[in-house]
Amino acid sequence: MLTEAVLKSYLLDMPGGHIFDLTYALFSQAFPPGDAAARVRLEAFAAECHCGLIDNKAEQRFELTRR
């Protein structure tokens, strides 16, 4: 199960330019209940981890790119 702590550890260890694909299903696990408020938390979390965030609705995933 993916948690915020596990995701944070992984993102902070990624090299610059690397992309982590966070599917909507994994997003709901790490940021329950996966609603609009959770999306706001994800945006702050991405910034804290020095990542850009793109919502790829067509593929139902978020792209977190390490800066």
Phi, psi and omega in degrees: 000135180274128177243166177301319182297317179294316180297317180299315179301315181295313182297320181290338177272349182289145174286159177303138179089347180287144181247132172251123178271113180256102180296159179300325179295315178292324176302316180295330177289313186281332183229064182296145006267015178079027182258195182298321178295323178293326178297319178297319177298320179297319179299315179294320179298315180299316179298318179298328180267011178060044181236145168278159183227127175235132176266107179265085185298323182300325181255006178052055178204159172256141176253117176256114184251122181288130179277000000 
